Amino acid sequence: MLLIVGYVIILAASVGTYAVHGSLMALWVPLEYLAIFGLMIGGFVASNTGRSMKATLKAIPSALKGSPYNKAMYMDLLAMMYEILAKVRKEGLMSIENDVDNPDSSPIFSKYPSVMADHHAIEFLTDYLRMMVGGNLNAFEIENLMDMEIETHHTEAHGPAHGVAKVGDALPAFGIVVAVMGVVNVMGSVGEPPAVLGKMIGGALVGTFLGILLSYGFVQPIAGQLEQKVEEGGKIYQCMKVVLLASMNGYAPQVAVEFGRKVLFSTDRPTFSELEEDIKARKG
């Protein structure tokens, strides 16, 4: 939503202020628009693999949506992990085998739809819980494995943001290319009256205008939104990691979830009392 608001402000500040003292029709040069968008699409296709393009096109709509990673979602996550670890502490690791193998039908997991909506996070959690059920684990080795998996996920998730940013970086140069093409056309018409030449030069400069406006006003903001969403989406893995490691090191469930609470961003982190009261309320 904020992306749309930003776009409106950008258009009002650029095209709107220009309309006060100029003619908007002077900016309507269809071939310039066609050339800019063609170069933008061509650059995007040429600089990405099919997999990268598919991931980028899938990720772009998320820039228009709010983040699911908020305080309420993390409260659900910590409460869910507390319930899992409490069951392990009370009944043993084998007691969660069915929950881990079939999280969709698990009485514990199904109580937290906001967490279940993140399939990658659930896969991360169940994989390590399954390893815990399978046998004795070395916490240091598991931490190293978790770090490598999180890094892999983080690198992959950054792909769409980097792809969009590269297109944004190229747009000003594409605008210059289109402007130069227009100037070449003008130079071939030097015999025309000044009024005609002025219109042609103005049309050529529209290419530069479009390239810069589209880059910094429209494409780069999308890249920025995608970048922020990657950072927000990575925090859930760090939270689950420290909770699981704390449990492996022998800490009680109440203490383990406190480890997870402490790594959250300040804007999403519940207080100690809020988390404690929430867990008590869920226990009934």
Order of alpha helices (4+ residues) and beta strands (2+ residues): alpha-alpha-alpha-alpha-alpha-alpha-alpha-alpha-alpha-alpha-alpha-alpha-alpha-alpha
